[in-house]
Amino acid sequence: MTTSELTYRVRDAAGSPEGALFMLHGRGADENDLFPLFDMLDPERRLVGIAPRGPLALPPGGAHWYQVIQVGYPDPVTFHPTLVRLQRWFDALLQELGVGIDRTVIGGFSQGCVMSYSLALGAHRPRPAGLIGLSGFIPTVDGFEIDLSDVKGWPVAIGHGAYDPVIGVRWGRQAREVLESAHVSVAYRESPVDHTIDPGFLEDLRGWLHNVVPPPASDPS
């Protein structure tokens, strides 16, 4: 495993990191797109923030995680190799940072949301502390399975625009239904916006993130 699998940016914690927050960009963007969210979601800089770049260069430009053929159903030929690279990079980087998966939150927007679901819910994968899904969907891909065992009470935050013309809001609702049926603790926000991130939901996510990765308990000694 190696951290050179993907290009990425790091926003360092103010001191020794209390956890990690990964944010994956959408189609045609890059690692800089969601980078400002780290200071918005974690203004105290308790967490190390990591923003990777999708490994594919596809039309109409920018970085991509997989080729879009049909919403909800990523192209298997590009999705599977990307997911393998993402998993290897993620595991290696957590090991290098010395941060436990139990204090790590994975999130993303659009295609990055899809990959976040894949990374956090994929069968035989370790479960992170929580997940943030913005304007995306839980993917259906031949050869890929999600694992919803032992997720009771697991915190997931989902935000979606009610007027999203790119990935319709029904996909956000569907993700909520799938997860709630497995007794996941879902914080869901449907906002009167299109394919974008609601700033008001980001304010809610600040408190949500603090609860999911709370400050470490002080040493009684």
LINGITA-V400296 format. One record per helix or strand of 3 or more residues. SS is the DSSP state (2 for helix, 1 for strand). FROM is the first residue (numbers start at 1). LEN is the number of residues. If there is no record, write none. Layout:
ss=(SS:SS)
from=(FROM:FROM)
len=(LEN:LEN)
This chain:
ss=(2:1:1:2:1:2:2:1:2:1:1:2:1:2)
from=(3:8:19:37:47:76:101:104:111:130:155:169:185:199)
len=(3:4:6:5:6:22:3:6:11:5:7:13:7:14)
